[in-house]
Amino acid sequence: MAANRKRRGSKAVVNIVLGIICLIWLIPTLGLFISSFRPAADILQSGWWKVFPHQGWQTKDTLTLSKDTDLRDPIQVEGETFSDDQLKAGVVVDGKRLQWENRRARTLNVQERDWEALPKFTLDNYKNVLSGKEYKLKQADGSETIQKGTGLSQAFWNTLTIAVPATVIPVLIASFAAYAFAWLRFPGRKTLFVTIIALLVIPLQVALIPVLKDYTSLGLNGSYLGIWLAHTAFGLPLVTYFMYNFISQLPRDLFESAFIDGASHFTIFSRLILPLSVPALASIGIFQFLWVWNDYLVSLIFIGNQPSVQVMSMKIADLVGSRGSDWHLLTSAAFISMLMPLTIFFLLQKYFVRGLMGGSVKG
């Protein structure tokens, strides 16, 4: 009985810790999602959590001071004395807050705490970011400004064009290599495998300039082929090591039976290895896709920053640099960037854990 109670207590602690970790990750994502649908003026005036019911200061009345009130002297308001700075920030008296509504007109807002919510949502942020058209945005003071959309749709397709081949190619090549290292016997096999694994500890940044010089001489710089080859080269060591751990643990009896039946290595690989390795392929494919999709440095070096070939990370970086105060654009652009990785993960999640566990134990 005591052992069961202790086991339940340990399980409860683990569940609570995991719940806290998930909550810490979920809150920023929820805030980003809500902010991406809020009008620009609301984002500048209040936090995303203000869309939920909360207590805030609501204007219940307006006081008009005498026109000859000197704002440099202590200001008399209903028998109380306040400074101009206090009225600018808002001063609380008897549960009510006094704050300037129009300092020049000598009018004050009388506010009381009450429940409120700001459930105003719009799709203009996404239209502005995706289409590149001009949109009128209403500011907090009632004025309207015209903004040119950023045309993120082109960057989205550019990123997808790069990410899909740069995921499929290294995973396929690494699967061939992993099969060779696990089940073929050839001279220098161990040395070559150790060399590939050693490449995992070398930062890719040290190879950027030498590879760029070779690309320039070969005419590959600025092309999709060049960026595909770069991502393939930088991703192969990790993908090969991951796939080797999975393929090397497959039962030897499968291969012996296939050889007895006269199957070649290519037949064994295509008919046995690939179907059995789907969980591992899906798992490492997710990691490779996420890395390529979120990449900034490699794409900047090998394909450039021209608008026609910009990837999502570059486009969002431009938004941060040129429109640092336009959070309505940054939030919607960031959430658009998250959609494809999230879609890939949820489509392949049933293979994810199986793939990560594959090769971890024998038998």
Disulfide bonds with the S-S distance in Angstrom:
none
